[in-house]
Amino acid sequence: MIQALLFKEWIKTRRAVTLIGVIFVAMIFYALINTGQLFRVGGAVQTWSNIILKDMPVLPGFAQWLPVLSGLLLGISQFVPEMSDKRLKLTLHLPLTETKILTVLLLFGLSVLLFIFLSSYLLLSFFFSFYYPAEIIEAMIWNSLPHFFAGVFGYLFASWISMEPVWRQRTGYALASVGFFTFLFIRSVSGAYAPFIPYLAVLLILCFFFPFHSMYRFKDGAQ
């Protein structure tokens, strides 16, 4: 039954997953081309100096927005169809508990996102190793972690809001989510978010249960 449920989720989200994968591949190519151009024009010493002394980002500025947009897109593509004509009720009537069903759905989405995120940044780290020392690559990864978290939070918030049956509640959840995201995208020096990573991990575990609240409200016929 779980395999059939996962297959259904793949059929439903395959276009969104493919689009996200293509966008990340395009970002990798752009980042590598841009880096190669920096080294050809300014040389290694000047480029390293700008990164270390002037805190120039290694990745293009738009890369920070890709994880959160990917999480939102995947969450919407996965759960908005479930709310169309209240199809979620049919899913919840499968011979599994509602909690187990939603856990499987969420773990599917989280696994897809984490696979894309990790694969992309492993490839970037490998190719950047030909240009940068390990310290710069490590700093790039630490600086990107809040954006990774934003992508996962975006997926969970999109799932939470999509399954909420009452529009008034949806609006409140959406505003709260936007307010939270502003914290993750504050312009700061490299490494400024490092002390908050453990707290973000705890918040992420808590937010995993938000969609369950909306699912139970939907099941109970909240209006």
C-alpha positions in Angstrom: 0.0 0.0 0.0 2.8 2.4 0.8 4.5 1.7 -2.5 1.2 2.5 -4.3 0.9 5.7 -2.3 4.4 6.8 -3.2 3.8 6.0 -6.9 0.7 8.1 -6.8 2.7 11.0 -5.3 5.3 10.6 -8.0 2.7 10.7 -10.8 1.2 13.8 -9.3 4.4 15.7 -8.7 6.7 14.5 -11.5 6.4 17.7 -13.6 7.2 19.9 -10.6 10.1 17.7 -9.6 11.5 17.7 -13.1 11.2 21.5 -13.3 13.0 21.9 -10.0 15.7 19.5 -11.1 16.2 21.5 -14.4 16.3 24.8 -12.5 19.0 23.5 -10.2 21.0 22.1 -13.1 20.8 25.4 -14.8 22.0 27.2 -11.6 25.0 24.9 -11.5 26.0 25.6 -15.1 25.5 29.3 -14.5 27.5 29.3 -11.3 30.4 27.4 -13.0 30.4 29.7 -16.1 30.3 32.8 -13.9 33.2 31.5 -11.7 35.2 30.6 -14.8 34.7 34.2 -16.1 35.7 35.7 -12.8 39.0 33.7 -12.8 39.7 34.6 -16.5 39.1 38.3 -16.0 40.4 38.9 -12.5 42.6 36.0 -11.8 42.7 33.6 -8.8 44.3 36.0 -6.4 41.9 38.8 -7.0 38.8 36.5 -6.9 40.0 34.9 -3.7 40.7 38.3 -2.2 37.2 39.5 -3.0 35.7 36.5 -1.4 37.8 36.5 1.8 38.3 40.2 2.4 35.2 41.7 0.8 32.8 38.8 1.6 31.8 38.4 -2.1 29.4 35.5 -2.4 30.6 32.4 -4.2 27.2 31.6 -5.7 25.0 34.0 -7.7 22.5 36.0 -5.7 19.5 34.3 -7.1 20.7 30.9 -5.9 19.5 31.7 -2.4 15.9 31.8 -3.5 15.8 28.5 -5.4 15.4 26.2 -2.4 12.5 28.0 -0.9 10.7 28.4 -4.2 11.3 24.7 -4.9 9.8 23.8 -1.5 6.8 25.9 -2.1 6.3 24.6 -5.6 6.6 21.0 -4.5 4.3 21.4 -1.5 1.6 23.2 -3.6 1.8 20.6 -6.5 1.5 17.8 -4.0 -1.3 19.0 -1.7 -3.4 21.5 -3.7 -4.7 18.7 -6.0 -5.6 16.7 -2.8 -7.8 19.6 -1.7 -9.6 19.9 -5.1 -13.0 18.4 -4.7 -11.8 17.2 -1.3 -9.8 14.3 -2.8 -7.8 14.2 0.4 -10.8 12.4 2.0 -10.3 9.5 -0.5 -6.6 9.3 0.4 -7.3 9.3 4.1 -9.8 6.3 3.6 -7.0 4.0 2.5 -6.4 1.0 4.8 -3.7 2.9 6.8 -4.1 5.4 9.7 -4.4 9.0 8.7 -1.2 9.8 10.6 0.8 7.2 8.7 -0.6 8.3 5.4 0.4 11.9 5.9 3.8 10.9 7.2 4.4 9.0 4.0 3.3 11.9 1.9 5.5 14.4 3.7 8.5 12.1 3.8 8.2 11.6 0.0 8.3 15.4 -0.5 11.2 15.9 2.0 13.2 13.1 0.4 12.8 14.6 -3.1 13.9 18.0 -1.9 16.8 16.8 0.1 18.0 14.6 -2.8 17.9 17.6 -5.2 19.6 20.0 -2.7 22.3 17.6 -1.6 23.1 16.4 -5.1 23.3 20.0 -6.4 25.6 21.2 -3.7 27.8 18.1 -3.8 28.3 18.7 -7.6 29.0 22.4 -6.9 31.5 21.5 -4.2 33.2 19.1 -6.5 33.5 21.5 -9.4 34.4 24.5 -7.2 37.3 22.4 -5.7 39.1 23.1 -9.0 38.9 26.9 -8.3 38.7 27.4 -4.6 40.4 26.0 -1.5 38.4 23.8 0.9 37.9 26.6 3.4 36.0 28.8 0.9 33.8 25.8 -0.2 33.1 25.0 3.4 32.1 28.6 4.1 29.8 28.5 1.0 28.0 25.5 2.4 27.6 27.0 5.8 26.2 30.2 4.2 23.8 28.2 2.2 22.4 26.1 5.1 19.8 28.7 6.0 18.5 28.7 2.4 18.3 24.9 2.6 16.3 25.2 5.7 14.1 27.8 4.0 13.4 25.2 1.3 12.3 22.6 3.7 10.3 25.1 5.8 8.7 26.3 2.5 7.6 22.8 1.7 6.1 22.1 5.1 4.4 25.5 5.3 3.0 25.0 1.8 1.6 21.6 2.8 0.2 23.1 6.1 -1.5 26.0 4.3 -2.8 23.9 1.4 -4.5 21.4 3.6 -6.1 24.0 5.9 -9.8 23.9 5.1 -10.6 27.5 6.3 -9.4 30.4 4.2 -9.2 32.7 7.2 -6.8 30.3 8.8 -4.9 29.9 5.6 -4.3 33.7 5.4 -3.0 33.8 9.0 -0.7 30.9 8.4 0.6 32.5 5.2 1.3 35.8 6.9 3.1 34.0 9.7 5.2 32.0 7.2 6.2 35.1 5.3 7.3 36.7 8.6 9.4 33.7 9.5 11.1 33.6 6.0 12.2 37.2 6.4 14.4 36.0 9.3 16.1 33.5 7.0 17.0 36.0 4.3 18.4 38.8 6.3 21.5 40.2 4.6 24.5 39.3 6.9 28.2 38.6 6.9 29.4 35.1 6.2 28.8 32.7 9.1 26.4 34.9 11.0 23.7 32.2 10.9 25.9 29.4 12.1 25.0 29.7 15.8 21.3 29.4 14.8 21.5 26.2 12.8 20.7 23.9 15.8 17.7 26.0 16.7 16.5 25.9 13.1 16.8 22.1 13.2 14.6 22.0 16.3 12.1 24.3 14.7 12.1 22.2 11.6 11.1 19.1 13.6 8.3 21.1 15.2 7.0 22.4 11.9 6.9 18.8 10.5 3.7 18.4 12.6 2.0 21.5 11.4 0.4 19.8 8.4 -1.1 17.2 10.7 -3.0 19.9 12.5 -4.6 21.0 9.1 -5.2 17.4 8.1 -7.1 16.7 11.3 -9.1 19.9 11.0 -10.0 18.9 7.4 -11.0 15.4 8.5 -13.2 16.9 11.3 -14.9 19.2 8.8 -13.7 22.5 10.1 -15.3 25.5 8.5 
